[in-house]
Each structure stands twice: as C-alpha cells, then as structure tokens.
Amino acid sequence: MDRQAILNGIEALQELVTELGNDGVNDRAAYTRWRKVPKNFQYLERVFGYDQLPVNPARPKVNEVFRINFHPVLPLVILNYTQVAHNELHHMQEAWTWPLRLCRGIVFDLQTSRLVALPLIKFFNYGGHEETRNLPQGECEVTCKYDGHLGIIFRYCGKFLVTTRGDFTSETSQLAQVMLDRYVKKNRWAKKFPEYLTVLVEIIDPKTKIHVDYGSRSEFILIGAMRSDTGKIFTMIEAETDETIDYNYDELQYLGQKVLGLPVTESFKVTDWSDVLTEVQKRTVHNREGFVARFADGKRAKFKYVNHVGLMVAKNLSLTYLMNRALNDELEDRLNTLSEEAYAEAIKMLGQISVAMFGPGTAKDKWRKLYELKPKVERTTNYEKICRKFAQRFTRNPQIEVAAMEFMPYQKKG
C-alpha cells in the first residue's frame, strides 16, 4: 500500500473541507449551491486530480463521482464515492484517483479539517481493476467477506459514533448506534479505545440482510482497523518504519479479543490466490458471499461466489443494468451467474434492446427507442444518459457484445 499516496489524498480532501468551512458550507443545500459555482467546480477538479487526466468526454464529471453528507448536529462531514463512479469507471480506471478511492466513508471535522475516521481504501473485485488482474503468486491472507452493511466506528469529542459508508443518519446507522452503545458499555471501551483508531465492522442483523441469511444474529464482526492520526502517518513515512496504517490480521485479532470484545472475521491461509478463485466458482455453495484476499504489499481483492453474484445481478436486473454491463464488456459473465428464471427474464430485456438497436434509424432514433422502453415515470436523467451512450457506441461499433444477441440468447455456461 502506498502510504505517501494515501497521505497526499487525505491532505487533498482536508484542503477541500477547509475550503467548505471557510465558505460557510455546513449542510447539503449550501453544498449544492457551492458546487454549482464555476470556480468551485474547477477547484474540485484540482482536489481530485481530474484536471491532470487526459480529456475524455465520456468520463463523468468530478461532482458526479463523489458526494458529501453533513452530520445533523456535530460539525462532521463524510465523503463517499457515488453509484455513478461504481457503474461508469470500469474503463476509466485513471479516474479512480487516490482522493476518490479514499471517499469510502472518510470523516472530517468541518471546523478544524482534522481527519476523524479513515475507512479501508476502495479496493476492487478480482479482475475489476488493473491492480486485481495481475495478482502476485504465493501465499496471501484471506478473510471471510460478510453480506451485511459496513459500519465505520470512531471516537469524537469523547463520544463513540458509527456511520455507514455515506450517511450519518441512515436506518442502518441508527440501528448500529444502539448496538455500539451496548458494546461500549459492556466492554468498557472508554478506557481502552485509542483516539486515533477507526474500526471497520460488518453490521449483521436481520434488518441488514441483503442476500445471505444469518438467522437471528445481531452483532458486529471486526473486519478492519485503520490509524487516523495523520501526524503519526507522516512520521511513519519519514522514518520509513514498518508500522502499518492498515491493521493486519494478527493485530485485528488482538484488537478484537483483548481490547474491543468483538468477534473477528474468519481467516484462511492459502498457498495462492488462485485457490480462492477455484473455490468461489463452485455452484454448490449457497448462502455465502465470498472472501477478501490481502497481499504482502497491502493490496486487497474481492472474490465472490458465483451464486452470490447471481443473486446480486438478479436483484439489479433492468434495462439500465444490462446496458451498463454491455458497455463495460461484462454482460456475458454476469448473465452466466443467473438462475434459469432470472436468466430468462434478462433475455427478454435484451430482446427489447436488440429490437431497438437493429431497427432502422440514426443513433438519435435508436436512443429514443431505448428511452421509450420504460414508462414515463421511470425515465430518469441517468437512464437517458445510458441510452444515449449505448446507442452512440452501438452505432459506431455494431460488434458491441449485445449485437450477438439478435433474438439469440447466449449459450449459458456451466
């Protein structure tokens, strides 16, 4: 892990928080007005390094790839990357700059610009980013990946707080705060919890169920911990010490068992990451999400069971989703994770797309046909944008993956 890049990214975001504080921006409405000012938009491009990227008209604007939320009472701000970034930066990986990768629930004090909580830096699915395509051979640390909600725990002005990745007041944040208060009292965290520590947990509860059924369990599972004292991080870099910003598994075990009284994610030792890839391809495994592999250089990669991915795809199945996956050259792989029932539904939608694309007309005619496939109440600005992009690329390159589908479904593998 590049500690200097992390520190530089933190400092860039601190500069942004300072600017917001100086301009009196302390809620969403004020921020919305602030970001519309041309000079402020240009400032955001500098903060996130977008002014240094090659010109690419297809790339989302900087104010579309991250968002800011404000605590309703405390002078805290949280930054998070958006669904636009998640969906559209697959082929624009240079746009995942370090400041943006840090926007995964990072929290600052709006009054002092001090870093308050530092979550794990954004990492990617196996094969989903350049750094997860050529993974180092040999032994790596593998932990269980849980299918709950991420909780970011930190200490602020004597209070223990927990937030989800992008919202201080979400339903899950409120549930987690009640759970956190119990842990704090029962395990006497006030005497043990370091001020500089950010703790990352999976929030497991029937109310946070996504796909995996954990029964009636209601608990935090410790999955990570980070130092958030930038002064110490700078000292570590200057002294070239082996100390870590990002706690390793042995440190997590000590933290969970001796300090916090939290269960720690299960760990596995494998001779090579390819063993994990073989495991997650087993279609006989149900009700499990997958694993996170961590390598000697600190980089991580996510591996998800094929059946779990299929459930995720089925849940998100829509015209928008299918066009996005085709644009990112992921369509066939995603279709092959689906159950027979969900697969048949996907093919029906792809048939609608094919009719629109193979009919007569210009790119403009085609995107309008795509746009009109949805009822008026569902025709959002984002949907229009995807229709335009899809039709333009299809018209330029009819060999786009969906072109092979003209009333011919993919031959499903497995």
TAQUIBEL-V121068 format. One record per helix or strand of 3 or more residues. SS is the DSSP state (h for helix, s for strand). FROM is the first residue (numbers start at 1). LEN is the number of residues. If there is no record, write none. Layout:
# TAQUIBEL-V121068
SS,FROM,LEN
SS,FROM,LEN
This chain:
# TAQUIBEL-V121068
h,3,20
h,28,8
h,38,10
h,50,3
h,62,4
s,66,5
s,76,6
h,83,6
h,93,3
h,98,5
s,104,6
s,115,3
h,130,3
s,140,6
s,149,8
s,159,5
h,171,16
h,189,3
s,197,8
h,206,3
s,219,9
h,230,10
h,249,12
s,267,4
h,273,8
s,290,5
s,300,5
h,306,11
h,319,9
h,331,5
h,340,19
h,363,9
h,376,3
h,381,16
h,401,5
